[in-house]
Amino acid sequence: MTTTAQETAPHSRPRDEGSAVRRHELAAFLRSRRERIAPEQVGLPRGRRRRTPGLRREEVAQLSAVGVTWYTWLEQARDIQVSVQVLDALARALLLDPTERAHLFQLAGAVDPTPATACPSVTPALRSVLEQFEPYPACVQNSRYDILAHNRTYGLLLCDLEAVPPEDRNCMVLSFTHDEWRSSIVHLEETQRVMAARFRASMATHLGEPAWKMLLKRLSAQSPDFREAWDRHEVVAHRGKRKEFLNRYVGRVRVDHTDLWLGPGAGPRMVTYVPADEASRERLERLHAIALERGPTSSG
């Protein structure tokens, strides 16, 4: 990775006290993370004459594939722009955990394009709620339809979710591209049309965010069904609805879908499926028993 037009030299801008504070916080944060990493942790020799605690600036620049001068400006709180690609490279080079990575992007005033596999809203208490909701399916999703956590029954409802790579655990991606997930939805065309309309409505407040644009680009490239639904320009709000699934283990299941919002805005939510009839309740209990035999889920 080399420095691009998005990583430019300092230039004149109107004074913004908030931006200046954030740049200084970013500079201090980068220095503190750099100084805590031993060279051996990233495969570099320590050497006998090393006086700098942790990594040197040029080593971070090398590991991130950016210019040394540009990285030095960043640690000096210069007024420069940073692309999400470079922030991603810095996060990896500095071995940031998910919380530190999110803090880095916040300080830089950027949106992390990597689909979330964890969320501050998914607390141990909320994971316990997902478990207590069993034998009924439940999960936590963000507004982009990423599945952030789920219980065992949900993990087998539409496909074997544990077999799906974490970066693909997105209901939009699964509903338009995953064969088993698609075959489990009884009214697939209607479901896809509603999901595309909800996604369009939600995206209106996220139009400039890389993660949303990347998901839209992926869906458009991989699914003719999505392109057709998207071109309708329909929008609908989230609301509860009865759904039917054809599960490969227990057969047809009819459930009532409810969204339980985890904050004041339309962000993360807990999605629950309650059986709509006695036969569905019995089948979900059987599905839960099958899921228990497989052990705990990777997300809780």
N, C-alpha and C positions, 0 to 999 in steps of 0.2 A: 504494500500500500504506500502510495506517495502522497505528498501534500497536494491538494487540488485547489480549485478556485474557492471552495467552501472553507479552506483553511488559509485565510489571507492575512497579510501584514496589518498591523494596527493602522487605523485610519480615523478621520474625523467623524464624529457623530455627535448629535445633541447630548448634552449631559443628562444622565439618568442615574440618580443616586442609588436606586434599587439595583440596577444592573451592576454598578461598581461594587456594591457590597457583595453581590452574588459572585462576581469574578474573583474577589479576594477570598471568599469562602471556598470557591472551587480550587484556587491556587493552594490554599492551606490544606485542603483535603487531599489533593494530589501529592503534595510533599509528605504528608503524614503517612499515606498509604505506601509511597515509594520507600520511605525510610524504615518501614517495618519488615520489608521483604529481604531475606538473606539471599545472596546471589545463587547459592546452591539450590534454592527452591525453584528457580527458573532455569537451571542448567548452566549457570555461568560460574567461572572460577572465581574464588575470592581474591587470590593474590596476596602478596605480603605487605604491600604498601597502601592498602585500602584504608582510608580514614573516614570516608562517608558512611554514615550508618545506613544500612540497607543498600538499595540500588543507586547508581549514579543516574543523572538525567539522560546522558547519552545512551545508557543501557535501556532505560524505559523507551526512549525514542526508537532504538534498534528493535526492541521486542514488539513495538507497536507499528513499525514500518512508517514512521513519520520523521520529518526533519528535526534535528537537534535544536536548531534555532527556534523553530516554531514551538516545540514543546517547552523550551525555556521561556518563551513569551507567555505561554499558558500558565506556567508556575509563577510568573511575575505579574499575573493579573492584567496583562495587556488586553486591549479591546479588540479581540479577534473572534472570528466565527468558527464554530466547530461542527463538522458533519456528524451524523449519527454513526457512520461507518468508523470514523476515528474514535468516537467515544466507546464504541463496542470494542475496538482493538485495545484501547487503554484499559477498559474494565477487565479484559482477559489478561493483559500483561501484568496488571497489578493484583490479580487473583482476588477480585472483589466478590463478596458473597451477594446474594440477591438484594438484600437491603442496601448494601453499599453501592451496588450498581444503580439501583433506583435513585439513590441520593446523588450520584454523579450526574445522571441525566437531568434531574431536577435542577441542580446548580447550573448546569449548562443551558437550561431553558429549552431542552429537547425532549422528544418522546422516544422511548425505547422501542425500536421496531421488532424486537424479539417477542414472539407470543408468550404471554405469561404462563408459567407452570405453577406459580405460587402467587398468593395475593395477601396483603396485610389483613384483609377481611377474613381470611380463612384461618381462624384461631383454633387452638386445641378444643375450646368449648364448642365452636361451630362444627368441627369434625365429629365431636361427640353427639351433637344434635343429628347429624347425618346418620350416624350409627343407630341412634335411638329411634329413628324414623323407620328402620327396617322392621318388617320384611318389605316395606314399600320402597320403591326407587326414589332417590333424591340426589341432587348434585348442586354444586355452586358454579355459576357461570358469570363471566363479565359481560358487558354490553356488546362485546365483539363476538360472543358465543364461544369463547375459549372455555373448556371444561377445567376448572381450577381444582376441584375435589369432587369425589363421588363416593357413595356407599356401595356395598357389595352387590346388592340387587340391581342397581342402575348399571353396574359394570358388566352385567350379562343381559340387559334388557334388549338392546338393539344389535349388539355384537359383543365380542370379547374385547372390551375396552382396554384391558391390560396388554393385549397384543398390538395395540395401536401406539406408534411412537408419540411421546408427549407433545411434540410440535404439531402433530396432526389431530390432536384431541380438541377439535373445534366442530361444533354442530353444523355450521354451514359447510365446511369442507366435507364432513362425513355424509351429510344429507345429499350432496351433489356429486360425490366422487367415490364413496366407499360402497362396494356392491352389497355386502351383507347388511350394513346399516340401512341402505336404501330399500332392500327387499323386506326389511322388518317393518317398514311404515306402510300401513294398509292404504291410506289415501295419499300416495307419494306426491302426485302432481299438485294437489291442493296445498299440501304441507310446504313444498318447495316454493310455491307462489307466495304464501303467507310469510315464510322466512325471509325471502328476498325483499318483500315489502317492509318488514320490520327492520331488516338490516339497512335499507335505504333511509328509513325514518331516523334510526339511531345515528347513522353516519353523518347526518346534516350538521351535527355539532362537532364532528371529528374530521372534516374534509381535508385539513392540511396535515394530518398525523400519518407518519410513515407506516405504522403497523396496519392501519385501516386501508391505506392505499395498496400495501403489499397483499393483503388478504383479498381485496377486490380484484387486483391484477391476477392473482393465482386462480380464483374462481372463474374469472372470465376466460382464462387460457385453458383451463382443464375441463370445463363443463358447458356444452351447448345448452343444456337445460337452464343453467344459471343465466347465461346470456339472454335467453328468450324471456325468462322471468324478469330480469333486470331491465330490459328494454321496455317493459310495460310502464315503468315509472310510477308504480303503485306504492303507497305508504299506508301502513296500519300501525296502531298502537299495540303494546303488549296487553294481553288479557287472557283470563283463564279459558280453557277450552277442553272439550272431551276429545280424546285421541284413542286410536286403535293401533296396536302393534301385533305382529305375527312373530312370536318368539320361537326360535328353533328348538328350545328345550320343552316348553310347556304349552305352546300353541297361542291362540288369539287371546289378547288381553285388552280390555277396555278400561281406560283410566281418565280421571279428571286432573288436568294440569293446572297448577297454581304457581305463580311467581311471588316469592316473599323477598321484598327488596331489603338490602342490608345497609342502606344509607338513604339520605334525603333525595338523592338524584337517581337517574336511571343508570346506575352502574352495576356493581356486583349484586347478584340475587341468588337465592336458593330456589331451585326448581323442584317441585314435588309432584309425584304421581300417586293419587289415591284411587284404589279400585272402584269402578263404577257399578259393579254387580258382584254377587256372591261367587260366581264361577271365576271371575278375574281375581278376587281376593285369594281363593284357594290356589290358583295358578301362580300368583306372586309369592305365596308362602312356599310353594314347591321350588320356585326359581331361587328364592333366598336360601333354601336348604342346599341346593346345588352349588350356589356361590360360596356358602360356608365351607363346603368340602374342599374348595380351591384355595382357601386361606385369605388373608387380608389383602386389600387393594394397595397399590403403590401410592395412592393419594390419600390414604387415611383408613 
